[in-house]
Amino acid sequence: MDAETKEKAWRAEEAIEPPTVYPPEMKPEEVKKREDEKVKILEHEIFETQNVARRKTYRMWIHGKNFIKTESLKVKFTFNGGIAMKEVEGVFKNS
């Protein structure tokens, strides 16, 4: 399957929301209020998806001796022989 066919298939799967039809007797202020509410909900959803982490997390227990207990424990992960690196804050728990 070529890239253009994949793109068309992917676009075909997207849900298309029909425009909202309000009753003719509804006041323009009420229509504007409802449209503003939709925009507010959409902005909240966009903010949540961009700023709230929902990734799956993993715990890693490292056992050893002579670890330095500090407030800012950093853990560095390297992948693919050092090509990709990720540094995160660790949590020190002495058990």
N, C-alpha and C positions, 0 to 999 in steps of 0.2 A: 504494500500500500504506500503510495507516494505521499509527500508532505501535504499537498493540496487536498487530497482525498481525506486524509486524517483531520485536517482543519475543518473541512465541510462536515464531517461526521461529528466532530466535537461541538461545532456550532449548532448542529441539529439537535443535540441533546440538551442545550440550554433552555431553561424555562423562560418563556416570553410572557410577561405579565400584561394582560389587556388593560387598556386605559380605564380608569374608574369613571363610571357614568352615574352622575348624581341626578336625583329627581328634579324636574324643572321648577317645582315649587320651593326648592331649597334656596335660602337666602345666600347671596354671594359671600357674606361674612362667614357663614357656616362652612361653605365650600373652602374658603381660604383657611379657616381654622383646621379643617380636616387635612388639607394639603400640607400645612405647616407641621401638623402632628406626624404625618408620614415622613417628612424630611427629617424631623427630629429623631424619629426611630431609626431611620437609615443612617444618620450621622452617628448615633450611639452604636449601632452594629458595626459600622466601619471602624470606629475608635476601638471597640472591643477586639475585633479581629486583628488590628494592627498593633495593639499595645498590651494585650493580655496573653501571657504565655500559656499555651495549652498543649505544649509538647509533652510527650511521654518522658519521664525522668527515670534515671537508674541510680541505684545506690552502689557504691563500691567500698568495700572494706579492705583497708590496707593494714597489714600487721607487720610490725617490726620493732626496732629499738632506736632510741636516741632521736625521736622526732622532736622538733622544737614547737612548743605550744605557743602560738601567737594569735592575736586578734585577726590578723590578715593572712591566714593560711592560703596559699595559692597552689593550685594543682594544674600542671600542664600536660595535656594529652597530645601526642603526635601520631599522625596517621600516614601511611604510605611512605615510610622512610623519611619523615620530616617534611614532606611536601605540604601537608596540611597540619596546622596546629590550633589548639583551642586551650585557652587559659581560663580557669574558673576558680571561684572562691570555694575553699573546702570547709568542712565542719569538723573540728577536732573533738572527738569523744574518746576519752580514756576509759577503757572498760577493764 
